[in-house]
Amino acid sequence: MSRKVTFSKRPVGCLSIIFIIGLLTLIVSDGIFIIEPTELGAIRRFGQVISPRPLQPGLHYKIPLIDQADTLQVSLDTFHAENLLVYTVDNQPVEVSVSMSYRIPEHAVFNLMYQVGRAGSVDIAENIRPVLNDRIMRVFAKMNTTKISEDRVVIAEEIKRSAQEVLNDLFALEVVDLQISSIKYSQVFEASIEAAVKAKNDATAAENTVKRVQYEGEQKVVKAEADAKALIAEAEAKKQAKILEAEGEARLIELEGKAKADALKLQAAAIRDNPELIDFTQAQNWDGKLPQTILGNAMPFLDVGGLMAEPTQ
């Protein structure tokens, strides 16, 4: 007796429902896309751009599985040119790194996404790189190696100006800022710079020593001159003091002589006017003793005292 095998149609129906739901979900999800606040976008259909202008940030719709959405970051971005080897006007190798900040204007979106490189934003940096590298090498080729550090800001401004002209003409990019992040010189150049700096420092030290010795010598001369002037002033003061002292003594003698002369004149006048004054003065000054000796033919006085002193025999 043969047994008839039957299959349930229920599992097949469930799988079909799941497949349909999955397909619908895929279609719906593919038909919706979001453009971020830092982006602008566009829609392509069978390779043709159907957006009349760049799509703004927000929620957008497209035909699932047919349309392709492209987005491009338009906010401020930075491109880095790292460790680029350049040569200066004096044929010195220098390794530089540059950072360039740029912005994509709205009118440049379609050009960058569909006219430069591949469609979309996949190779914008690769198109910027050769242009910026060329501008960097051109500017450094005009610079002397010894002036690079001193003119760093000027060099950065020159690279920015030159890059802005080319990038704006080719891609309509807006260069906002450019900075030289690092400069690496060759070991030979750095050694020569160190030697030059050392020589300059040694020369400066020697010059300072000469100036110090010269200053000390000048100070000694000034001190010697001051000491000499002080000695001269002291000697002059002593001289003036002696002169004044001598003049004072001479004046004193003069005054004393004059006083004596005036006194003698007064005495002479008194004697002349009063002859008896002599006798009075002699009588006043006599001590009561007779003279012991006489001179000339004057009559001698007897030594009465002697006679009176002799004893009687």
C-alpha positions in Angstrom: 0.0 0.0 0.0 1.6 3.3 -1.1 1.5 6.4 1.2 0.9 9.8 -0.4 3.3 12.5 0.8 1.9 16.0 1.2 3.8 19.3 1.8 2.4 22.1 3.9 2.2 25.5 2.0 2.3 27.4 5.2 6.1 27.8 5.5 6.4 28.9 1.9 3.9 31.6 2.5 5.8 32.9 5.5 9.1 33.1 3.6 7.4 35.0 0.8 6.0 37.5 3.3 9.4 38.0 4.9 11.1 38.4 1.5 8.5 41.0 0.4 8.9 42.9 3.7 12.7 42.9 3.4 12.5 44.0 -0.2 10.1 46.9 0.6 12.4 47.9 3.5 15.4 47.9 1.2 13.5 49.9 -1.4 12.2 52.5 1.1 15.6 52.9 2.9 17.3 53.3 -0.5 14.9 56.0 -1.5 15.6 58.1 1.6 18.9 59.9 2.3 20.1 62.6 4.7 22.5 65.5 3.9 24.4 66.6 7.0 24.7 70.3 8.0 28.3 70.4 6.8 27.5 69.0 3.4 25.7 69.8 0.1 24.5 67.1 -2.3 23.1 66.1 -5.7 21.2 63.2 -7.4 22.4 61.3 -10.4 20.1 59.2 -12.5 21.6 56.8 -15.0 24.8 58.8 -14.9 23.1 62.2 -15.4 22.9 64.9 -12.7 19.2 65.7 -12.3 19.5 68.2 -9.4 19.2 71.8 -10.8 21.3 73.1 -7.9 23.1 71.6 -4.9 20.8 70.0 -2.3 20.8 71.7 1.1 21.2 69.8 4.4 18.1 67.8 5.5 16.0 64.8 4.5 15.7 64.0 0.7 14.1 61.3 -1.5 15.2 59.5 -4.7 14.0 56.6 -6.8 15.3 53.4 -5.1 17.9 51.4 -7.0 17.9 53.9 -9.8 19.0 57.2 -8.5 22.4 57.8 -6.9 22.9 60.4 -4.1 26.3 62.2 -3.9 27.4 64.5 -1.0 30.3 66.8 -0.6 31.7 68.4 2.6 31.7 72.2 2.2 32.5 73.3 5.7 36.0 74.5 6.6 38.5 71.7 6.1 42.3 71.3 6.3 44.7 69.8 3.8 48.1 68.7 5.1 51.2 68.5 2.9 53.6 66.6 5.1 57.5 66.3 4.8 57.7 67.9 1.4 61.4 68.2 0.2 62.1 71.5 -1.4 65.3 73.3 -2.5 66.2 76.9 -1.8 67.9 79.4 -4.1 71.3 78.5 -2.6 70.6 74.8 -3.4 70.0 73.7 0.2 67.5 70.9 0.8 64.7 71.7 3.3 61.9 69.5 4.5 58.7 71.4 5.2 55.1 70.6 6.3 52.2 72.9 5.4 48.6 73.0 6.6 46.1 74.7 4.4 42.5 75.5 5.5 40.0 75.8 2.7 36.3 76.0 2.1 34.2 74.9 -0.9 31.7 77.6 -2.0 28.2 76.4 -3.1 28.8 77.4 -6.7 31.9 75.1 -6.8 30.0 71.9 -5.6 29.0 70.5 -9.0 32.4 71.3 -10.6 34.3 69.5 -7.8 31.9 66.5 -7.7 31.5 65.9 -11.4 34.1 67.9 -13.4 37.2 67.1 -11.3 38.4 63.5 -11.0 35.8 60.8 -10.4 32.2 61.5 -9.6 31.5 62.5 -6.0 34.1 63.6 -3.4 36.5 60.7 -3.5 39.6 62.3 -4.9 39.4 66.1 -4.2 42.4 65.9 -1.9 44.4 64.1 -4.6 43.7 67.0 -7.0 44.7 69.6 -4.4 48.0 67.9 -3.5 50.0 68.5 -6.7 48.9 72.1 -7.0 49.8 73.0 -3.4 53.1 71.1 -3.6 54.1 73.0 -6.7 53.3 76.4 -5.2 55.3 75.5 -2.1 58.4 74.5 -4.1 58.1 77.6 -6.3 58.1 79.9 -3.3 61.0 78.2 -1.5 63.1 78.1 -4.7 63.3 81.9 -4.4 64.3 82.0 -0.7 67.8 82.0 0.8 68.1 79.3 3.5 69.5 81.6 6.1 66.4 83.8 5.7 63.7 81.1 6.0 63.2 81.2 9.7 63.2 85.0 9.7 60.8 85.3 6.8 58.5 82.4 7.8 55.3 84.5 7.9 56.1 86.2 4.6 56.7 82.8 3.0 53.4 81.4 4.3 51.6 84.5 2.9 53.2 84.1 -0.5 52.3 80.4 -0.7 48.7 81.2 0.3 48.4 83.9 -2.3 49.9 81.7 -5.1 47.8 78.6 -4.1 44.6 80.7 -3.9 45.0 81.9 -7.5 45.5 78.4 -8.9 43.0 76.5 -6.8 40.4 79.2 -7.4 40.9 79.0 -11.2 40.9 75.2 -11.3 38.4 74.2 -8.6 36.8 77.5 -7.3 38.2 76.7 -3.8 38.4 79.4 -1.2 41.8 79.3 0.7 41.1 80.6 4.2 44.5 80.2 5.9 47.9 78.6 5.4 50.5 77.7 8.0 54.0 76.3 7.8 53.9 73.7 10.6 57.5 72.5 10.5 60.8 73.3 8.8 63.7 70.8 8.9 67.1 71.8 7.6 69.8 69.4 6.5 72.4 68.3 9.1 75.2 70.0 7.2 73.3 73.3 7.2 72.4 73.0 10.9 76.1 72.3 11.7 77.2 75.4 9.8 74.5 77.5 11.6 75.7 76.2 15.0 79.3 77.1 14.0 78.3 80.5 12.9 76.3 81.1 16.0 79.2 80.0 18.2 81.6 82.2 16.3 79.2 85.2 16.7 78.8 84.5 20.4 82.5 84.2 20.9 83.0 87.5 19.0 80.3 89.1 21.1 82.0 87.9 24.3 85.4 89.2 23.2 83.8 92.5 22.2 82.1 92.7 25.6 85.5 91.9 27.3 87.2 94.7 25.4 84.4 97.1 26.3 84.6 96.1 29.9 88.4 96.6 30.0 88.0 99.9 28.2 85.3 100.9 30.7 87.4 99.9 33.7 90.4 101.9 32.2 88.2 104.9 31.7 87.0 104.6 35.2 90.6 104.5 36.5 91.4 107.6 34.4 88.4 109.4 35.7 89.3 108.4 39.3 92.9 109.5 38.8 91.8 112.8 37.4 89.4 113.3 40.3 92.2 112.4 42.8 94.6 114.8 41.1 91.9 117.6 41.1 91.3 116.8 44.7 95.0 117.1 45.6 95.3 120.3 43.6 92.2 121.7 45.3 93.7 120.7 48.7 97.0 122.2 47.9 95.3 125.4 46.6 93.3 125.5 49.8 96.4 125.2 52.0 98.2 127.8 49.9 95.3 130.2 50.3 95.2 129.4 54.0 98.9 130.2 54.4 98.5 133.4 52.3 95.6 134.5 54.5 97.5 133.6 57.6 100.6 135.6 56.4 98.4 138.5 55.4 96.8 138.3 58.8 100.1 138.3 60.6 101.4 141.1 58.5 98.3 143.1 59.1 98.6 142.4 62.8 102.3 143.6 62.8 101.3 146.6 60.8 98.5 147.4 63.3 100.8 146.8 66.3 103.5 149.1 64.7 101.0 151.7 64.0 99.6 151.5 67.5 103.2 151.8 69.0 104.0 154.7 66.6 100.8 156.4 67.6 101.6 155.9 71.2 105.1 157.3 70.8 103.7 160.3 68.9 101.3 160.8 71.8 104.2 160.5 74.3 106.4 162.9 72.3 103.6 165.4 72.1 103.0 165.1 75.8 106.7 165.7 76.6 106.9 168.5 74.1 103.9 170.2 75.6 104.9 169.4 79.3 108.8 169.4 79.8 108.4 168.9 83.5 106.9 165.6 82.8 110.4 164.1 82.4 111.5 165.1 85.9 108.2 164.0 87.3 108.6 160.6 85.7 112.2 160.2 86.9 111.3 161.2 90.4 108.4 158.8 90.3 110.5 155.9 89.1 113.6 156.7 91.5 114.2 154.0 94.0 116.1 156.2 96.4 119.6 154.9 95.5 122.4 156.9 94.0 124.1 155.7 90.8 127.1 153.4 91.4 129.0 154.7 88.3 129.1 157.6 86.0 130.2 158.0 82.4 132.3 160.7 80.8 133.4 163.8 82.7 130.4 163.8 84.9 131.1 164.3 88.6 131.1 161.0 90.4 128.9 160.5 93.2 130.4 159.1 96.4 129.6 155.6 97.3 127.8 156.7 100.4 126.5 153.3 101.0 130.0 151.9 101.0 131.3 154.4 103.3 128.5 154.0 105.7 129.0 150.3 105.6 132.8 150.5 106.6 133.5 150.1 110.4 135.3 152.9 112.3 138.8 152.2 113.5 
